[in-house]
Amino acid sequence: GVVSLTTSTHFFPKSVERPLNQLYLVALEIPFGCTITAIDHVTRSGSITATYYIGSTAYTQGTAITSGSGSVTSTQATLTPSGANTVSAGQHLQVVFSSNSLAKGLEITAKYTRTIS
């Protein structure tokens, strides 16, 4: 039989060796609509707070993803967005770091689903 694929799950990876307390782009001008379903993050050492946003202008902080904020440490954690997590084509996935405590080797994987038509 033929399998009809209507929804597909993928991810946006991002690495920041020495994150600063500022805005970074996780994904620049996403060319399709999608929904952010989970954000995994971890540091090699140290800790930092990460707040994730969806924005229309690359380096202008956008709208905060509901339940999209948390402490990033050397223990991998997953944030599960509960709202404001829909991306329109052309928007950007952003992260703002704060409260940096010697964070190094930060890795982010933002998982998303998109509908294939």
C-alpha positions in Angstrom: 0.0 0.0 0.0 0.9 3.6 -0.3 1.7 5.6 2.9 0.5 9.2 2.9 2.8 11.4 4.9 1.1 14.6 6.0 3.1 15.5 9.1 6.9 15.4 9.4 9.1 15.9 12.5 12.6 17.5 12.2 15.0 19.7 14.2 17.0 22.8 14.2 20.5 22.4 15.8 22.5 25.2 17.4 25.9 25.2 19.1 27.4 28.1 21.1 30.8 27.5 22.6 30.9 30.5 24.9 27.4 31.9 25.2 27.0 35.5 26.3 23.9 37.2 27.9 22.3 38.3 24.6 20.0 37.2 21.8 21.1 34.5 19.4 19.4 33.0 16.3 18.6 29.3 16.5 17.1 29.3 13.0 17.2 32.3 10.6 14.2 33.0 8.3 12.5 29.6 8.4 11.2 29.0 4.9 8.0 27.2 5.9 5.4 27.2 8.6 5.9 24.8 11.5 5.2 24.2 15.2 8.0 24.0 17.8 7.2 20.8 19.8 10.3 20.5 22.1 13.6 22.2 22.9 16.4 20.1 24.3 19.4 21.9 25.7 22.6 21.2 27.7 26.0 22.7 28.5 29.3 21.0 28.8 29.9 23.0 32.0 28.4 25.9 33.9 24.9 27.1 33.6 22.8 29.8 31.9 19.1 30.7 31.6 17.6 30.4 28.1 14.3 31.9 26.9 13.1 31.0 23.4 11.2 33.4 21.1 9.6 33.4 17.6 10.3 36.7 15.8 9.7 38.5 12.6 12.9 40.5 12.6 16.2 38.6 13.0 17.8 40.5 16.0 14.6 42.1 17.4 13.3 39.9 20.2 10.0 38.4 19.2 7.2 36.7 21.1 8.1 34.4 24.0 7.2 30.8 23.5 4.9 29.7 26.4 6.8 27.3 28.7 9.9 28.1 26.6 12.3 29.2 29.3 14.6 27.3 31.7 17.9 26.8 33.2 20.5 25.1 31.0 23.1 23.0 32.9 25.3 20.0 32.2 22.2 17.7 32.7 20.2 17.7 29.5 16.7 19.1 29.8 13.7 19.4 27.6 11.3 22.3 27.4 7.8 21.4 26.1 6.1 24.5 24.6 2.5 24.9 25.6 1.6 27.9 23.4 2.9 30.7 21.1 5.0 28.1 19.4 3.7 28.3 15.8 6.2 29.7 13.2 5.1 31.3 10.0 7.3 31.1 6.9 10.0 33.8 7.1 10.1 34.0 10.9 13.1 33.3 13.1 13.6 31.1 16.1 15.6 33.0 18.7 17.1 32.4 22.2 18.0 35.0 24.8 20.6 33.9 27.3 20.8 35.5 30.8 22.3 34.7 34.2 25.4 33.2 32.7 27.5 31.3 35.2 30.6 30.2 33.2 28.5 28.3 30.7 30.5 26.6 27.9 29.7 24.2 25.1 26.0 24.9 24.9 24.0 22.7 22.5 20.3 23.2 21.5 18.0 21.0 19.5 14.7 22.6 18.7 12.2 19.9 17.4 9.4 20.9 15.1 6.6 19.4 13.1 5.3 20.6 9.8 2.5 19.6 7.6 3.4 18.3 4.1 0.8 19.1 1.5 
